[in-house]
Amino acid sequence: MNIKERKIELRREAEALRSAISEEARQRKSAHISEVLIERLEELLQPDPTVRRKPTLFTYMPIKTEVDVTPVLEACWKRSWRVVVSKVVPAYKQLKLFEIRSYVDLERGAWGIREPVAKAPQLFDIRQIDVVLVPGLAFDLNMGRLGYGGGYYDRFMQQYVRTGLPKPYIIAAAFEDQLISEVPMGLFDFRIDELITEERRITGRSAETDV
């Protein structure tokens, strides 16, 4: 079985496991994960007096059985943090980023995912992103991430590699049930810096800690 076939199989298994979590449990776990995420962002998005812009988080809008991270967006809006959300461009398999200041700036887009409205200001300079909160179907303890198969985030991260720019801090939120022994990693797949579940916080730079 090659890496592509293995990923397809793992995605099927991961979606089934995540879907098996009850709605009540999903809400409870999501709320706790979001609390920890907000605490981490308080540390990661400290304003830099030498930089004349707001600390910036690039995040996603949760769908279906994903961890509900909308409390994180709401917390950002209450603080002096800029929130950017992507809009998928299927023809070019790319993500365009737009600043979101409230739910009014969102509408239903591709695949029913909430995405920025047309009038939302676009962010062109990816150097302004401090932290990226990425979605994923499965993760491992080596910070490997299994995406949904479109490759959008992989291509986005490759922009930093191609241009030699330092990557932003990459964090993910997931349920414990989404942890697997090993995510098959291809040449252009990226690893995250930190994973937060309802039970623990795991980083690629230090030992995991309970949350």
DASUL-V164743 format. One record per residue. RES is the residue in one letter. PSI is psi in whole degrees, 0 to 359 (* if undefined). D_CENTER is the distance of its C-alpha to the mean C-alpha in Angstrom with 2 decimals. Layout:
BEGIN
RES:PSI:D_CENTER / RES:PSI:D_CENTER
END
This chain:
BEGIN
M:124:28.44 / N:175:26.42 / I:324:22.74 / K:313:21.95 / E:321:23.95 / R:320:22.47 / K:320:18.88 / I:316:20.22 / E:316:21.93 / L:322:19.02 / R:318:16.83 / R:315:19.83 / E:317:20.27 / A:319:16.71 / E:320:16.71 / A:318:20.15 / L:316:19.33 / R:323:16.48 / S:337:18.79 / A:347:21.55 / I:131:20.07 / S:155:22.21 / E:319:21.06 / E:315:22.57 / A:321:20.86 / R:316:17.42 / Q:317:18.02 / R:314:19.44 / K:320:16.77 / S:318:13.96 / A:318:16.12 / H:317:16.58 / I:317:12.99 / S:322:12.33 / E:314:15.51 / V:320:14.56 / L:315:11.26 / I:319:13.58 / E:319:16.11 / R:321:13.99 / L:330:13.04 / E:327:16.79 / E:320:17.38 / L:335:14.86 / L:38:15.57 / Q:129:19.32 / P:139:21.20 / D:114:23.04 / P:343:26.58 / T:352:27.07 / V:125:24.26 / R:60:25.16 / R:164:21.83 / K:146:19.41 / P:138:16.53 / T:130:13.50 / L:127:9.86 / F:116:7.78 / T:181:5.50 / Y:163:5.86 / M:119:8.95 / P:147:9.29 / I:158:12.20 / K:242:14.90 / T:16:14.38 / E:161:10.66 / V:130:10.27 / D:103:11.34 / V:13:9.35 / T:329:11.87 / P:333:13.92 / V:317:11.46 / L:315:12.06 / E:322:15.68 / A:322:15.97 / C:318:14.84 / W:331:17.42 / K:345:20.04 / R:182:19.59 / S:48:20.10 / W:140:16.46 / R:137:15.43 / V:127:12.44 / V:141:11.58 / V:149:10.18 / S:156:10.83 / K:130:13.83 / V:135:14.45 / V:88:17.76 / P:324:18.94 / A:326:22.17 / Y:1:20.64 / K:46:17.42 / Q:165:15.60 / L:130:13.08 / K:139:14.88 / L:139:13.45 / F:146:15.23 / E:135:15.73 / I:122:15.57 / R:347:18.09 / S:177:18.46 / Y:340:18.17 / V:334:21.17 / D:9:19.12 / L:151:17.38 / E:164:19.09 / R:129:18.76 / G:220:18.06 / A:135:17.62 / W:21:17.44 / G:6:17.64 / I:136:14.15 / R:130:14.55 / E:167:14.36 / P:145:16.19 / V:164:19.97 / A:328:22.17 / K:357:23.46 / A:139:20.20 / P:133:20.49 / Q:143:18.74 / L:118:17.18 / F:329:18.81 / D:102:18.63 / I:349:15.42 / R:343:17.22 / Q:354:16.60 / I:125:12.86 / D:319:12.83 / V:140:9.33 / V:126:5.92 / L:109:3.01 / V:147:1.36 / P:170:3.98 / G:158:7.26 / L:325:10.88 / A:156:12.19 / F:160:12.07 / D:175:15.15 / L:354:16.62 / N:15:16.77 / M:20:13.01 / G:145:13.14 / R:133:10.41 / L:113:11.78 / G:196:10.17 / Y:357:12.14 / G:352:14.71 / G:336:14.47 / G:10:13.47 / Y:313:11.85 / Y:326:9.04 / D:316:11.86 / R:323:14.21 / F:313:12.22 / M:332:12.04 / Q:338:15.67 / Q:322:16.71 / Y:321:16.53 / V:313:18.48 / R:324:21.05 / T:354:21.76 / G:16:21.80 / L:147:19.48 / P:137:17.74 / K:151:14.00 / P:170:11.91 / Y:127:10.71 / I:122:7.54 / I:152:6.33 / A:151:5.10 / A:133:7.11 / A:161:9.70 / F:153:13.39 / E:326:16.01 / D:346:17.16 / Q:357:14.20 / L:131:15.47 / I:169:17.85 / S:320:20.41 / E:132:19.13 / V:125:16.63 / P:126:18.77 / M:124:17.62 / G:180:18.99 / L:322:20.07 / F:5:17.15 / D:144:14.32 / F:157:12.34 / R:149:11.84 / I:168:9.35 / D:334:11.27 / E:144:10.61 / L:131:9.97 / I:124:11.03 / T:182:13.00 / E:348:15.86 / E:335:18.25 / R:165:17.06 / R:124:14.99 / I:132:14.96 / T:161:14.79 / G:356:16.03 / R:352:18.61 / S:173:20.26 / A:156:21.23 / E:153:19.15 / T:148:20.10 / D:151:20.63 / V:*:19.01
END
